[in-house]
Amino acid sequence: QGQLVESGGGLVQPGGSLRLSCAASGTILSINAMGWYRQAPGKERELVATITSGDRINYGDSVKGRFTISRDNAKNTVYLQMNNLKPEDTAVYYCNTDGVNRSTWRRQIYWGQGTQVTVSS
C-alpha cells in the first residue's frame, strides 16, 4: 500500500523556524502535485502550499513570504520550510499528494496522518 511519511513537526517559539518533510513510498507515484494543508482546532482544513511536478507553486495567503515549499522528484519527497512562525500557525499539518497508484496505474489522492506544529513561548 502507499504511504506518506511526515516528519519535522514539534514545538517552536514565535519567530522561529521549522522544516517539514514528507516522503511518498510504496505504490505511490507522485507525478502530479504534492503539498501541505493544516487544520487548527475548531477550524476547517486549509491550504498551506502546493507544488506541481513542473514546480508551479501556490501558497495560502496567510503564509506567503514566510513559508517555502520545494520537492525532490527523484525521492518523491516534499518539504516545507517555515520561517517567522506565529502562534496562529499552530495546527496539525497534513501532507498530500495527487499521484498515481502504481499497482493500478490510476490517479489517486493520498493523505498523511499529520504532524503537530505548535508555536508557543
MIMIBA-730125 format. One record per residue: residue number from 1; x, y, z of N, C-alpha, C, O in turn. Coordinates in nm, 4 decimals, m for minus. Example, Ala and Ser with C-alpha at 12.3 -4.5 7.8 and 13.67 -1.06 7.14 Angstrom:
% MIMIBA-730125
SITE     i     n.east    n.north       n.up    ca.east   ca.north      ca.up     c.east    c.north       c.up     o.east    o.north       o.up
SITE     1     1.3190    m0.5690     0.7800     1.2300    m0.4500     0.7800     1.3200    m0.3300     0.7800     1.4236    m0.3319     0.8465
SITE     2     1.2850    m0.2250     0.7080     1.3670    m0.1060     0.7140     1.2900     0.0030     0.7870     1.3409     0.1138     0.8039
This chain:
% MIMIBA-730125
SITE     i     n.east    n.north       n.up    ca.east   ca.north      ca.up     c.east    c.north       c.up     o.east    o.north       o.up
SITE     1     0.0832    m0.1194     0.0000     0.0000     0.0000     0.0000     0.0868     0.1245     0.0000     0.2027     0.1207     0.0411
SITE     2     0.0299     0.2346    m0.0463     0.1014     0.3602    m0.0480     0.1050     0.4257     0.0889     0.0123     0.4126     0.1687
SITE     3     0.2144     0.4965     0.1142     0.2318     0.5644     0.2411     0.2903     0.7034     0.2204     0.3745     0.7240     0.1330
SITE     4     0.2448     0.7984     0.3017     0.3048     0.9297     0.3115     0.3613     0.9427     0.4519     0.2866     0.9420     0.5497
SITE     5     0.4925     0.9545     0.4619     0.5597     0.9594     0.5902     0.6053     1.1017     0.6170     0.6892     1.1554     0.5447
SITE     6     0.5499     1.1628     0.7209     0.5789     1.3012     0.7563     0.6753     1.3073     0.8734     0.6774     1.2188     0.9589
SITE     7     0.7550     1.4130     0.8760     0.8467     1.4344     0.9865     0.8786     1.5828     0.9984     0.8563     1.6596     0.9048
SITE     8     0.9306     1.6226     1.1135     0.9765     1.7586     1.1335     0.8891     1.8452     1.2213     0.9281     1.9569     1.2554
SITE     9     0.7725     1.7973     1.2589     0.6861     1.8758     1.3450     0.7397     1.8822     1.4868     0.8277     1.8052     1.5253
SITE    10     0.6851     1.9756     1.5638     0.7281     1.9897     1.7012     0.6904     2.1233     1.7595     0.6039     2.1935     1.7071
SITE    11     0.7559     2.1580     1.8683     0.7320     2.2832     1.9395     0.8409     2.3838     1.9054     0.9597     2.3520     1.9091
SITE    12     0.7992     2.5048     1.8724     0.8941     2.6098     1.8380     0.8434     2.7427     1.8935     0.7228     2.7631     1.9065
SITE    13     0.9351     2.8318     1.9257     0.8984     2.9636     1.9766     0.8560     3.0569     1.8641     0.8986     3.0393     1.7500
SITE    14     0.7727     3.1559     1.8949     0.7368     3.2546     1.7925     0.8604     3.3184     1.7310     0.9556     3.3527     1.8011
SITE    15     0.8577     3.3338     1.5995     0.9718     3.3862     1.5274     1.0716     3.2810     1.4852     1.1641     3.3101     1.4093
SITE    16     1.0548     3.1604     1.5325     1.1455     3.0531     1.4989     1.1137     2.9884     1.3662     1.0233     3.0311     1.2944
SITE    17     1.1891     2.8847     1.3346     1.1756     2.8148     1.2075     1.1610     2.6654     1.2292     1.2031     2.6103     1.3309
SITE    18     1.1005     2.6023     1.1312     1.0806     2.4588     1.1347     1.0764     2.4087     0.9912     1.0302     2.4791     0.9014
SITE    19     1.1242     2.2882     0.9703     1.1251     2.2293     0.8366     1.0530     2.0952     0.8392     1.0925     2.0041     0.9120
SITE    20     0.9489     2.0835     0.7607     0.8729     1.9605     0.7490     0.9125     1.8863     0.6221     0.9499     1.9472     0.5219
SITE    21     0.9036     1.7555     0.6282     0.9273     1.6747     0.5100     0.8223     1.5656     0.5011     0.7655     1.5235     0.6019
SITE    22     0.7976     1.5210     0.3799     0.7000     1.4159     0.3557     0.7466     1.3338     0.2372     0.7691     1.3871     0.1286
SITE    23     0.7610     1.2048     0.2582     0.8072     1.1145     0.1537     0.6972     1.0168     0.1155     0.6359     0.9530     0.2010
SITE    24     0.6738     1.0066    m0.0130     0.5776     0.9103    m0.0647     0.6503     0.7803    m0.0972     0.7575     0.7817    m0.1577
SITE    25     0.5922     0.6693    m0.0571     0.6554     0.5405    m0.0792     0.5507     0.4358    m0.1128     0.4313     0.4647    m0.1202
SITE    26     0.5981     0.3134    m0.1328     0.5074     0.2056    m0.1667     0.4531     0.2206    m0.3071     0.5288     0.2370    m0.4027
SITE    27     0.3230     0.2150    m0.3189     0.2590     0.2189    m0.4503     0.2396     0.3596    m0.5046     0.1901     0.3760    m0.6161
SITE    28     0.2776     0.4618    m0.4279     0.2534     0.5998    m0.4694     0.3578     0.6462    m0.5699     0.4782     0.6370    m0.5460
SITE    29     0.3090     0.6960    m0.6822     0.3922     0.7637    m0.7799     0.3390     0.9053    m0.7918     0.2351     0.9284    m0.8536
SITE    30     0.4103     0.9999    m0.7327     0.3638     1.1375    m0.7269     0.4120     1.2139    m0.8489     0.5160     1.2797    m0.8462
SITE    31     0.3350     1.2039    m0.9548     0.3732     1.2689    m1.0795     0.2935     1.3959    m1.1061     0.3181     1.4645    m1.2053
SITE    32     0.1995     1.4276    m1.0200     0.1186     1.5470    m1.0397     0.1579     1.6565    m0.9401     0.2432     1.7401    m0.9700
SITE    33     0.0958     1.6560    m0.8221     0.1241     1.7602    m0.7252     0.1415     1.7019    m0.5852     0.0850     1.5977    m0.5521
SITE    34     0.2200     1.7708    m0.5050     0.2339     1.7403    m0.3637     0.2157     1.8699    m0.2869     0.2374     1.9786    m0.3404
SITE    35     0.1758     1.8580    m0.1615     0.1558     1.9799    m0.0864     0.1290     1.9580     0.0600     0.1342     1.8464     0.1117
SITE    36     0.0999     2.0697     0.1254     0.0724     2.0720     0.2680    m0.0565     2.1456     0.2957    m0.0847     2.2495     0.2360
SITE    37    m0.1343     2.0904     0.3870    m0.2542     2.1525     0.4393    m0.2460     2.1491     0.5910    m0.1695     2.0710     0.6477
SITE    38    m0.3240     2.2330     0.6565    m0.3221     2.2334     0.8019    m0.4625     2.2524     0.8566    m0.5514     2.3049     0.7896
SITE    39    m0.4796     2.2082     0.9797    m0.6086     2.2210     1.0457    m0.5867     2.2514     1.1929    m0.5244     2.1738     1.2653
SITE    40    m0.6386     2.3646     1.2358    m0.6347     2.4044     1.3757    m0.7636     2.3601     1.4439    m0.8647     2.3390     1.3769
SITE    41    m0.7611     2.3457     1.5758    m0.8826     2.3034     1.6469    m1.0013     2.3942     1.6193    m0.9906     2.5165     1.6287
SITE    42    m1.1136     2.3342     1.5853    m1.2342     2.4098     1.5596    m1.2410     2.4771     1.4244    m1.3376     2.5479     1.3959
SITE    43    m1.1414     2.4572     1.3408    m1.1385     2.5200     1.2100    m1.1293     2.4151     1.0998    m1.0907     2.3005     1.1231
SITE    44    m1.1656     2.4573     0.9800    m1.1576     2.3684     0.8653    m1.0139     2.3578     0.8156    m0.9313     2.4463     0.8383
SITE    45    m0.9871     2.2486     0.7482    m0.8559     2.2305     0.6897    m0.8334     2.3345     0.5794    m0.9225     2.3605     0.4986
SITE    46    m0.7138     2.3934     0.5771    m0.6839     2.4977     0.4807    m0.5545     2.4695     0.4062    m0.4666     2.3979     0.4541
SITE    47    m0.5457     2.5278     0.2886    m0.4260     2.5149     0.2071    m0.3098     2.5899     0.2694    m0.3246     2.7040     0.3130
SITE    48    m0.1941     2.5251     0.2732    m0.0694     2.5911     0.3094     0.0114     2.6193     0.1836     0.0434     2.7344     0.1539
SITE    49     0.0439     2.5140     0.1102     0.1206     2.5292    m0.0124     0.1133     2.4020    m0.0944     0.1040     2.2922    m0.0396
SITE    50     0.1175     2.4171    m0.2253     0.1252     2.3026    m0.3155     0.2318     2.3288    m0.4199     0.2663     2.4433    m0.4491
SITE    51     0.2834     2.2202    m0.4757     0.3834     2.2303    m0.5810     0.3606     2.1177    m0.6807     0.3429     2.0023    m0.6416
SITE    52     0.3610     2.1507    m0.8081     0.3388     2.0519    m0.9122     0.4707     1.9888    m0.9541     0.5781     2.0318    m0.9122
SITE    53     0.4603     1.8859    m1.0375     0.5799     1.8213    m1.0895     0.6621     1.9152    m1.1758     0.7820     1.8940    m1.1940
SITE    54     0.5987     2.0191    m1.2293     0.6682     2.1212    m1.3064     0.7106     2.2403    m1.2231     0.7484     2.3438    m1.2781
SITE    55     0.7050     2.2276    m1.0910     0.7494     2.3291    m0.9952     0.6632     2.4548    m0.9952     0.7110     2.5627    m0.9601
SITE    56     0.5383     2.4420    m1.0337     0.4462     2.5532    m1.0166     0.3951     2.5515    m0.8728     0.3497     2.4480    m0.8241
SITE    57     0.4025     2.6653    m0.8054     0.3776     2.6737    m0.6623     0.2594     2.7639    m0.6320     0.2386     2.8667    m0.6966
SITE    58     0.1831     2.7232    m0.5328     0.0715     2.8026    m0.4845     0.0756     2.8056    m0.3318     0.0869     2.7010    m0.2678
SITE    59     0.0664     2.9254    m0.2734     0.0679     2.9421    m0.1285    m0.0639     2.9973    m0.0782    m0.1308     3.0755    m0.1457
SITE    60    m0.0995     2.9548     0.0420    m0.2096     3.0192     0.1096    m0.1706     3.1606     0.1495    m0.0536     3.1882     0.1764
SITE    61    m0.2690     3.2506     0.1534    m0.2395     3.3911     0.1800    m0.1707     3.4129     0.3148    m0.0862     3.5016     0.3273
SITE    62    m0.2053     3.3346     0.4134    m0.1535     3.3557     0.5473    m0.0063     3.3180     0.5635     0.0558     3.3539     0.6635
SITE    63     0.0500     3.2461     0.4663     0.1886     3.2015     0.4797     0.2809     3.2602     0.3747     0.4011     3.2336     0.3771
SITE    64     0.2284     3.3383     0.2837     0.3106     3.3975     0.1794     0.4204     3.4848     0.2393     0.3965     3.5660     0.3286
SITE    65     0.5404     3.4656     0.1878     0.6543     3.5414     0.2361     0.7230     3.4810     0.3561     0.8314     3.5254     0.3938
SITE    66     0.6625     3.3807     0.4169     0.7206     3.3171     0.5348     0.7547     3.1704     0.5122     0.8545     3.1208     0.5646
SITE    67     0.6727     3.1013     0.4347     0.6933     2.9585     0.4095     0.7431     2.9363     0.2677     0.7123     3.0135     0.1769
SITE    68     0.8206     2.8299     0.2499     0.8708     2.7927     0.1188     0.8530     2.6431     0.0986     0.8962     2.5628     0.1812
SITE    69     0.7889     2.6063    m0.0118     0.7701     2.4660    m0.0439     0.8674     2.4262    m0.1548     0.8975     2.5058    m0.2437
SITE    70     0.9158     2.3033    m0.1486     1.0041     2.2506    m0.2511     0.9849     2.0999    m0.2582     0.9227     2.0402    m0.1704
SITE    71     1.0388     2.0390    m0.3632     1.0247     1.8948    m0.3770     1.1461     1.8342    m0.4445     1.2178     1.9009    m0.5191
SITE    72     1.1674     1.7078    m0.4172     1.2701     1.6280    m0.4812     1.1973     1.5167    m0.5545     1.1535     1.4193    m0.4932
SITE    73     1.1845     1.5311    m0.6846     1.1067     1.4354    m0.7623     1.1672     1.2949    m0.7605     1.0944     1.1957    m0.7619
SITE    74     1.2988     1.2868    m0.7573     1.3648     1.1572    m0.7556     1.3323     1.0790    m0.6292     1.3290     0.9559    m0.6311
SITE    75     1.3085     1.1494    m0.5205     1.2784     1.0864    m0.3926     1.1298     1.0891    m0.3586     1.0891     1.0371    m0.2548
SITE    76     1.0490     1.1490    m0.4448     0.9066     1.1663    m0.4163     0.8852     1.2289    m0.2789     0.8025     1.1834    m0.1999
SITE    77     0.9605     1.3325    m0.2531     0.9584     1.3987    m0.1236     0.9265     1.5467    m0.1398     0.9768     1.6124    m0.2309
SITE    78     0.8430     1.5981    m0.0510     0.8099     1.7396    m0.0493     0.8527     1.7982     0.0849     0.8441     1.7321     0.1884
SITE    79     0.8990     1.9234     0.0818     0.9469     1.9908     0.2007     0.8703     2.1203     0.2218     0.8190     2.1806     0.1275
SITE    80     0.8637     2.1610     0.3457     0.8041     2.2893     0.3802     0.8945     2.3586     0.4807     0.9030     2.3178     0.5966
SITE    81     0.9618     2.4635     0.4357     1.0436     2.5448     0.5240     0.9568     2.6564     0.5801     0.9035     2.7382     0.5051
SITE    82     0.9429     2.6594     0.7114     0.8569     2.7560     0.7777     0.9428     2.8514     0.8597     1.0119     2.8099     0.9528
SITE    83     0.9379     2.9789     0.8243     1.0136     3.0819     0.8940     0.9196     3.1827     0.9582     0.8032     3.1946     0.9201
SITE    84     0.9722     3.2547     1.0560     0.8947     3.3562     1.1267     0.7597     3.3013     1.1723     0.6547     3.3601     1.1461
SITE    85     0.7648     3.1900     1.2395     0.6423     3.1237     1.2825     0.5675     3.2067     1.3860     0.6271     3.2745     1.4697
SITE    86     0.4358     3.1989     1.3775     0.3471     3.2719     1.4660     0.2559     3.1750     1.5399     0.2335     3.0636     1.4925
SITE    87     0.2031     3.2152     1.6548     0.1117     3.1267     1.7273    m0.0057     3.0787     1.6430    m0.0524     2.9663     1.6610
SITE    88    m0.0538     3.1617     1.5519    m0.1651     3.1220     1.4675    m0.1285     3.0163     1.3644    m0.2162     2.9639     1.2957
SITE    89    m0.0003     2.9844     1.3528     0.0420     2.8744     1.2669     0.0250     2.7392     1.3347     0.0411     2.6350     1.2712
SITE    90    m0.0071     2.7408     1.4618    m0.0255     2.6167     1.5358    m0.1392     2.5353     1.4749    m0.2515     2.5842     1.4623
SITE    91    m0.1102     2.4127     1.4378    m0.2080     2.3264     1.3724    m0.1459     2.1897     1.3488    m0.0262     2.1690     1.3685
SITE    92    m0.2300     2.0981     1.3064    m0.1810     1.9715     1.2540    m0.1586     1.9904     1.1048    m0.2490     2.0326     1.0327
SITE    93    m0.0400     1.9596     1.0594    m0.0044     1.9763     0.9195    m0.0105     1.8417     0.8486     0.0495     1.7437     0.8928
SITE    94    m0.0835     1.8389     0.7387    m0.1055     1.7161     0.6644    m0.0381     1.7220     0.5285    m0.0526     1.8193     0.4545
SITE    95     0.0345     1.6185     0.4973     0.0937     1.6033     0.3652    m0.0107     1.5466     0.2695    m0.0942     1.4647     0.3079
SITE    96    m0.0045     1.5909     0.1468    m0.0993     1.5468     0.0446    m0.0272     1.5265    m0.0876     0.0650     1.6007    m0.1216
SITE    97    m0.0698     1.4264    m0.1608    m0.0175     1.4098    m0.2957    m0.1277     1.3672    m0.3910    m0.2108     1.2824    m0.3584
SITE    98    m0.1273     1.4263    m0.5070    m0.2141     1.3891    m0.6181    m0.1257     1.3102    m0.7135    m0.0492     1.3676    m0.7910
SITE    99    m0.1373     1.1786    m0.7069    m0.0453     1.0960    m0.7818    m0.1105     0.9801    m0.8535    m0.2274     0.9857    m0.8916
SITE   100    m0.0334     0.8760    m0.8708    m0.0772     0.7563    m0.9408    m0.0473     0.6346    m0.8552     0.0615     0.6213    m0.7993
SITE   101    m0.1443     0.5471    m0.8458    m0.1256     0.4197    m0.7786    m0.0529     0.3257    m0.8743    m0.1070     0.2892    m0.9787
SITE   102     0.0688     0.2869    m0.8395     0.1495     0.2058    m0.9302     0.0976     0.0636    m0.9489     0.1360    m0.0054    m1.0434
SITE   103     0.0107     0.0207    m0.8592    m0.0457    m0.1125    m0.8745    m0.1638    m0.1148    m0.9704    m0.1970    m0.2196    m1.0259
SITE   104    m0.2269    m0.0003    m0.9900    m0.3421     0.0094    m1.0789    m0.3199     0.1051    m1.1945    m0.3935     0.1012    m1.2931
SITE   105    m0.2200     0.1907    m1.1841    m0.1920     0.2966    m1.2818    m0.3115     0.3886    m1.3005    m0.3434     0.4325    m1.4110
SITE   106    m0.3760     0.4157    m1.1882    m0.4888     0.5080    m1.1871    m0.4601     0.6225    m1.0909    m0.3914     0.6042    m0.9904
SITE   107    m0.5118     0.7379    m1.1211    m0.4927     0.8547    m1.0366    m0.5555     0.8327    m0.8999    m0.6644     0.7766    m0.8878
SITE   108    m0.4836     0.8786    m0.7962    m0.5305     0.8606    m0.6605    m0.4794     0.9744    m0.5722    m0.3672     1.0220    m0.5893
SITE   109    m0.5628     1.0169    m0.4779    m0.5262     1.1194    m0.3816    m0.4882     1.0524    m0.2504    m0.5595     0.9647    m0.2017
SITE   110    m0.3745     1.0945    m0.1930    m0.3249     1.0379    m0.0686    m0.3100     1.1466     0.0367    m0.2804     1.2618     0.0047
SITE   111    m0.3305     1.1090     0.1620    m0.3104     1.1976     0.2756    m0.2221     1.1303     0.3801    m0.2346     1.0106     0.4064
SITE   112    m0.1334     1.2089     0.4388    m0.0593     1.1616     0.5533    m0.1439     1.1689     0.6787    m0.2551     1.2218     0.6767
SITE   113    m0.0914     1.1158     0.7874    m0.1658     1.1155     0.9131    m0.1518     1.2460     0.9909    m0.2224     1.2672     1.0895
SITE   114    m0.0631     1.3319     0.9482    m0.0486     1.4621     1.0100     0.0655     1.4687     1.1099     0.1000     1.3694     1.1739
SITE   115     0.1233     1.5875     1.1222     0.2263     1.6127     1.2216     0.1946     1.7441     1.2923     0.1609     1.8435     1.2280
SITE   116     0.2055     1.7438     1.4239     0.1681     1.8599     1.5038     0.2773     1.9649     1.5018     0.3946     1.9351     1.5248
SITE   117     0.2374     2.0886     1.4739     0.3252     2.2045     1.4846     0.2656     2.2978     1.5884     0.1519     2.3429     1.5745
SITE   118     0.3417     2.3265     1.6913     0.2961     2.4147     1.7977     0.3927     2.5313     1.8112     0.5125     2.5117     1.8313
SITE   119     0.3401     2.6524     1.8002     0.4205     2.7737     1.8116     0.3808     2.8437     1.9408     0.2711     2.8984     1.9518
SITE   120     0.4700     2.8414     2.0371     0.4393     2.8961     2.1685     0.5681     2.9303     2.2413     0.6708     2.8651     2.2225
SITE   121     0.5614     3.0331     2.3244     0.6749     3.0697     2.4071     0.6719     2.9988     2.5408     0.7611     3.0187     2.6232
